[in-house]
Amino acid sequence: MEEYGKLLIITMPIFLTLIVIEKLYGWYKKEDHTPIIDSVASINSGITNSVKDILGISITLLSYEWMVSKVAFFPVENTLAIYLIAFIAIDFYGYWSHRLAHQINFLWNKHAIHHSSEEFNLACALRQPIASLTNLFIFLLFPAALLGVPATVIALILPLHLFLQFWYHTRYIKKLGFLENILVTPSHHRVHHAINSEYLDRNHGQIFIFWDKIFGTFQEELDTVPPVFGITRPAQTWNPIKINFQHLTLLVKDAWRAEHWNDKLSIWFKPTGWRPENFEEKYPVVKIEDVYNFEKYGLKNSRKLEYWSIIQMLITLLFVTYLFSNIATIGFPQIFVYGFFILVSIYSASELLDKSAGAVFWEFTRLVLAVSVIVIFKDWFGLNTVFTGSSYIVIVYCLLSTLVAFYFMKNEFQLQKKL
């Protein structure tokens, strides 16, 4: 956990720098596909996922370490070949877990967040789930276990494999010649994120595209069909915590409302998006029917709100960096209190981007939480040892943030409603 936190500290500024470069390139080309609020929402989503991972809030039903101890044919040495085998095995595992998340109703809940942006850019790669609380598909690493690949090698390759999926979330890189036959490229992944009927549920590969070609899910990007991005039941919120559980909420409601027990049970395992007969008429949900003619969510924002959202995001990243740098010293159970503070921060900032009156409530909740932590622990998780008076700075910031949210609600948002 501590090592992963340090790794994230290294990768976060790299990802942010590349996101800024993509934004500047879009301005230069006069083809900007990275709206500020959308990018901020994507980064906020990435923060929630990384905090969840650092806190270890997940359950592995089957341990890879246990599996390799039971089925390995023979012990192996840590050679370059073993790392290559591990990488290919993880990519095979990634293809099938990804594909199943698109095809089975209850599994879609953990993956919908990644597709929720109605843009396609580097920032949207950071939209990763917090709803994936259990690992159901570790058995897909059985080939690696059979060959005796050590658990330490798998643990090293997994984050590297994830980080290598960042670069191809862009519209600016076109087709890449012969590499299109081997690797997942931006062109392949644009198809995957598209909601056009020609592209739905295609190109599930993560690093290698040949899995899709072998198992029949490959689709080339067509010049005559420009990809349109998002999900067919649009999220209509910038709040990553809400998006993470939107589909699950609908499944629970539909299962409760279903008249037949067969529907109550089978709805979870039906193809993604399936609902009992006549439910679309009885309990309609917003759905995009014409992918070329719909209004994208939340594009009308003032410069003030955009600038404030960037400031809030950067301050939250400072809080997160301190958490990741001091996991061991903060210790248990304070680390969960800190994680909860980060999640409340993301929730309140997202409510403000949604222009929801709840933003003020959540900002005030965060202020109370910050004051409580400092009163109880006499410090902000040891930050006073770094520089004196830091506890007062945290409280002043939370108070100022609450007042700014109140300003937006009483002035700018109320004025927009009147107009």
Residue pairs with C-beta under 8 A, 6 or more apart in sequence:
1 54
1 56
1 327
2 327
2 328
4 53
4 54
4 159
5 54
5 323
5 324
5 325
5 327
6 324
6 325
7 159
8 50
8 54
8 324
9 321
9 324
9 325
11 163
12 317
12 320
12 321
15 46
15 122
15 126
15 166
16 43
16 317
18 122
18 166
18 167
19 34
19 39
19 43
19 121
19 122
19 123
22 34
22 121
22 122
22 170
22 172
23 32
23 34
23 39
25 172
26 32
26 33
26 34
26 172
29 172
31 171
31 172
33 119
33 120
33 121
33 171
33 172
34 119
34 121
34 122
34 123
35 119
35 299
36 301
36 306
36 309
36 310
37 238
37 298
37 299
37 301
37 305
37 306
37 309
37 353
38 117
38 118
38 119
38 121
38 123
38 124
38 238
38 298
39 121
39 123
40 238
40 309
40 310
40 312
40 313
40 353
41 117
41 238
41 240
41 350
41 353
42 117
42 121
42 123
42 124
42 125
42 126
42 127
43 123
43 126
43 313
43 317
44 238
44 240
44 313
44 316
44 346
44 349
44 350
45 113
45 126
45 127
45 128
45 240
45 243
46 126
46 127
46 128
47 316
47 317
47 320
47 342
47 346
48 130
48 240
48 241
48 244
48 342
48 343
48 346
49 126
49 128
49 129
49 130
50 128
50 320
50 324
51 320
51 323
51 339
51 342
51 343
52 58
52 130
52 339
54 323
54 324
54 327
54 339
55 335
55 336
55 339
57 130
57 133
58 132
58 133
58 134
58 135
59 133
59 134
59 135
60 134
60 135
60 138
61 134
61 135
61 136
61 138
62 135
62 138
62 139
63 138
64 138
64 141
64 144
64 145
64 151
64 154
65 151
67 138
67 139
67 141
67 142
67 145
68 144
68 145
68 148
68 149
68 150
68 151
70 145
71 142
71 145
71 146
72 145
72 146
72 147
72 148
73 146
73 147
73 148
74 148
75 148
76 82
76 147
76 148
76 149
76 150
78 150
78 153
82 149
82 150
82 153
83 153
83 156
83 157
85 144
85 147
85 149
86 144
86 149
86 153
86 154
86 157
87 157
87 161
87 207
88 208
89 141
89 143
89 144
89 147
89 149
90 141
90 144
90 154
90 157
90 158
90 161
91 161
91 205
91 206
91 207
91 208
91 211
92 140
92 143
92 211
93 137
93 138
93 140
93 141
94 161
94 205
94 206
94 207
95 204
95 205
95 206
95 211
95 212
95 215
96 137
96 140
97 136
97 137
97 140
98 111
98 204
98 205
98 206
99 204
99 215
99 217
100 107
100 137
101 107
101 108
101 110
101 111
102 108
102 111
102 201
102 204
102 272
103 201
103 271
103 272
104 269
104 270
104 271
104 272
105 251
105 267
105 268
105 269
105 270
105 271
105 272
105 273
105 274
106 248
106 251
106 268
106 269
107 136
107 272
108 247
108 272
108 273
109 131
109 244
109 245
109 246
109 247
109 248
109 251
110 129
110 131
110 132
110 244
111 129
112 231
112 235
112 243
112 244
112 246
112 247
113 127
113 128
113 129
113 130
113 131
113 240
113 243
113 244
114 124
114 127
114 128
114 129
115 127
115 193
115 229
115 230
115 231
116 127
116 230
116 231
116 234
116 235
116 243
117 123
117 124
117 127
117 229
117 230
118 229
118 230
118 234
118 296
118 297
119 229
120 169
120 170
120 171
120 190
120 193
120 227
120 229
121 169
121 170
121 171
122 166
122 167
122 169
122 170
123 169
124 169
124 193
125 165
125 166
125 169
127 240
129 244
130 240
130 241
130 244
131 244
131 245
131 248
141 154
144 154
161 206
161 207
164 207
165 184
165 206
165 207
167 186
168 184
168 185
168 186
168 188
168 189
169 186
169 189
169 193
170 186
171 186
171 190
172 186
173 185
173 186
173 187
174 186
174 187
175 185
175 187
175 221
176 183
176 185
176 186
176 187
179 185
180 187
180 188
180 209
181 209
181 210
182 208
182 209
182 210
183 207
183 208
183 209
184 203
184 205
184 206
184 207
184 208
184 209
185 209
187 220
187 221
188 203
188 205
188 209
188 212
188 221
189 203
190 221
190 227
190 229
191 199
191 202
191 203
191 219
191 220
191 221
191 227
192 199
192 202
192 203
192 204
193 227
193 229
194 200
194 227
194 228
194 229
195 228
195 229
195 230
195 231
195 232
195 288
195 291
196 225
196 227
196 228
196 291
197 291
198 219
198 222
198 225
199 219
199 225
199 227
201 217
201 272
202 212
202 217
202 218
202 219
203 209
203 212
203 217
203 218
203 219
204 211
204 212
204 217
205 211
205 212
209 218
212 218
221 227
228 291
228 292
230 288
230 296
232 273
232 287
232 288
233 247
233 273
233 285
233 286
233 287
233 288
234 286
234 288
234 294
234 297
235 242
235 243
235 246
235 297
236 286
236 297
237 243
237 297
237 350
237 354
238 297
238 298
238 350
238 353
238 354
239 347
239 350
239 351
239 353
239 354
240 346
240 350
241 343
241 346
241 347
241 350
242 350
250 285
251 267
251 268
253 283
254 267
254 275
254 276
254 279
254 283
255 263
255 264
255 265
255 267
255 268
256 264
257 276
257 279
257 283
258 264
258 267
258 276
259 276
260 276
263 276
267 274
267 275
267 276
275 283
280 287
288 294
298 353
298 354
300 416
301 353
302 412
304 408
304 412
305 352
305 353
305 408
305 412
308 352
308 404
308 408
309 349
309 352
309 353
312 345
312 349
312 352
312 401
313 349
315 397
316 342
316 345
316 346
316 349
319 341
319 342
319 345
320 342
322 381
322 383
323 330
323 335
323 338
323 339
323 342
323 381
326 381
326 382
327 335
329 382
330 338
330 381
330 382
334 377
334 381
337 373
338 381
340 369
341 366
341 369
341 370
341 373
344 362
344 365
344 366
344 369
345 366
347 362
348 359
348 362
348 363
348 365
348 366
348 401
348 405
349 359
351 358
351 359
351 362
352 359
352 363
352 405
352 408
355 408
355 413
355 416
357 409
359 405
359 408
359 409
360 402
360 405
360 406
360 409
363 398
363 401
363 402
363 405
363 406
364 402
366 398
366 401
366 402
367 395
367 398
367 399
367 401
367 402
370 380
370 394
370 395
370 398
371 395
371 398
373 380
373 381
374 380
374 391
374 394
374 395
379 385
379 391
380 390
380 391
380 394
383 390
383 391
383 394
384 390
384 391
